[in-house]
Amino acid sequence: MRISRILVPSLLLNCASSVLGAVSSWGFDDATVSIQGKGAGVGGGFKEKLSQQSSLSDPVSLGASNTLKILLTTTEDETPKRPHQAFLMVTDLDTDLETSYPLSLKENGKGKVELTQKDLPPQFVTTTKPLKATLILASFGSSKPLSQHIFDISVDVDPSNPIIAPEKPLRYGKLAEIHHIFKSDPQNPPFLISMVFTGAVVAALPNLILVWLALGANFNHLTKALESSPVSHTLFFGSILATEGIFFMYYLSWNLFQTLPAAAAVGCVAFLSGSRALREVQERRMDGLR
């Protein structure tokens, strides 16, 4: 009994360890990084093997006319295979900015990626620290993905062709308060326009009197009209003068909210008194007074 109590937990622990150890993972093999200069022959330039266990100790120098090339074979549990995602992620340690470059892969897992200074963002070229290169492999299934720092990139800028640092991007946010002084409303219309319309009204008054006389207006009935209906005629004539006064005040200083109530009140008086005054005129016309 004591032996079984000791053996059962041990067997369970060994089984769990074997199951965990059996979980597959992504990796790479036969990986090399090379720097090929412009015009360099076969075998010229820098070339170094890459290891999945550790990164290169020295940064890889990338010149203005150089091409960085990575060749490798991706594996799943040490078997060559093509993952669903495979790219080289480059990180700027000064700003923590990242950019990715996908690998061109075949079905047998063989792939490559090439990189030049023109492929890097301007922020990466002007950085003061080496760039961090990380290889990322992942796919569907239970296999453990790979995120491995493989080497650093030292960008060597050509002194004769310096890189211009980009402008800072536009950031939307709170701006300073804007103090704007609007122009005051015009108190009076232009003088020339006012004089033109005033002259037109004054010139029309004699013509109005002439038209009245031509239509048979008789000012001799003024006394009789005031005797028959003094209130209506007085209010009607006063409302006409009041209307002209309202327009004059609107021209001088009143605004629309002051003008409209006064015009409505005077208009009601003119309508009521004018109706009574016209009724009195009609009675005189029916009596034969012209």
C-alpha positions, 0 to 999 in steps of 0.5 A: 500500500505504501509503495502504491501511494508513492508510485502513483503520484510519480507516474502521474508526474512523469506522464504530465511531464511527457505530455508537456514535453511533447508540445511542438513549437516553431523554429528555424534552421540553416539561417544566415544573415548577409550584407551585400554591398553594391558591386560586390562579387560572390562571397564578398561582404558580411555573412554570419550564421544565426542561432535560435538559442542566442542573438549575434553579439555584434550589430550588423552594419547596414550601409546606404548602398547595402542589402541585408539578406536573411536565408533560413528554413522554418521548422515545426518540431524540427520538421521543415514546414511553412508557417502561416505567419513569418516576418522580421520585426524591426524595433527602434529602441529610442521611440519603441516604434516597430515595423515588420517585413514579411518573409517569402516562404516556400512550402518546404519552409525555405524563405528569405527577406531582403532589407535596405535603408530605403525600406526603413522609415526615416525615424529608423534611419536617424536613430542613435541606437542600433535597431532590434531585429526579431524573427516571428513565426506562428501558425494555426494549431497548438504549436508554440510560436517563436519570437526570437531576437536574432541580431541588432542593425546598425544603420550607417548613414552616408555623410554626403547624402544625409537623411532629413528628419520627418516633421512631427505628425499632426496630433489632434487635441485641445488648442489655445482659446481663440478670442475673436472680436466681431464687427459691430452691426452697421447703425445706418445704411450707406449715405448715398443709398439713403439719399437716393431713396429719400429723393425718390420719395420726396419726388413722388409726393407732388405726383401723388397730389396731382393724381389725387386731383386728377381722380377728383379728390375734394379737400373741401370735404375735409371739414365735413369728414372730421365732423362726421367721424373725427376719431377714425379720420384722426387715428387713421391719419395719425397711424400713417404718420406713426408708421413713418416715424417707426421706419425713421426710428428703425433707420436711426437706432431701433433693431428689428425686435423693437420695430416689429411690435410697434409696427404691429400695434400701429397697423392694428390701429390703422386697419380699424380706424381706416375701415371706419374712415372709409365707411364714412367716405362711402356714406358721403359718396352715396349722398351725392357728395363728390 
